[in-house]
């Protein structure tokens, strides 16, 4: 059974620096410009990078009198009482409340997760319709999915994170008969072919068939992202020469195209969602995310 309302996109990877928050922010902004209503949830209590992006955006647009789209945003802090069971229950309640506030009013909920295993990480994954896992293009970074023999490229063992996703898929299937569309995104790919790139590609091709995820080309390393973070802007925003410190470069244009291509690969059914939203009454837009939360909680 598919959600009739909010589609949940989760950015997940138990490694920091893979581009989760940047991708979450750009996906949210792209969908906003496409006319969709978007909520964002930051479950990373340690780094809260997505929250910083959104705060920077709100402050910059307010200070400069700009009219730009914003997501409805929630930052969920990690609880730290002496009782693990109490912590889990409080975090679950915060997550459920955040979702309940927006599920009937938005088309997409985008959840950014931390680079380590938490109760909120597991909860978010169990609710995902689409799971996006950015990985840097190296054998070292592939160990978030599986431990790979660096000489042969063969799989030695599956990772803790992959087992987490497998459990989330089983839970989701038991709840409503749906599965999680898992997309592994190769970020920061090198420009030149190399033995490392060939081994990475072979390993991912093998793991894709074995574990069941789809592969997508991701976003190259670009200076533009470091320039845009302090002001909370994205490559989709109309930026003037003062902001860019010059006119838009080919790197800027290429980054925009890379994100558009990624959205295409995600198969979010944007055209169909726009038609349904235009034709259905408000009540029909309410999804089943709240019911799922009651079950997994």
Buried (B, 14 or more C-beta within 10 A) or exposed (E): EEBEBBBBBBBBBBBBEBBBBBBBBBBBBBBBBBEBBBBBBBBBBEBBBBBBBBBBBBEBBEEEEEEBBBBBBBBBEBBEEEEEEEBBBBBBEBBBEBBEEBBBBBBBBBBBBBBEEBBBBBBBBBBBBBBBBBBBBBBEBBBBBBEBEBEEBEBEEBBEBBEBBBEBBEBBEEBBEBBBBBBBBBBBBEEEEEEBBEBBBBBBEBBBEEBBBEBBBBBBEBEBBEBBBEBBBBBBBEBEEEBBEEEBEEBBEBBBEBBEBBBEBBEBEBEEBBEBBEEEEEEEBBBBBBEBBEEBE
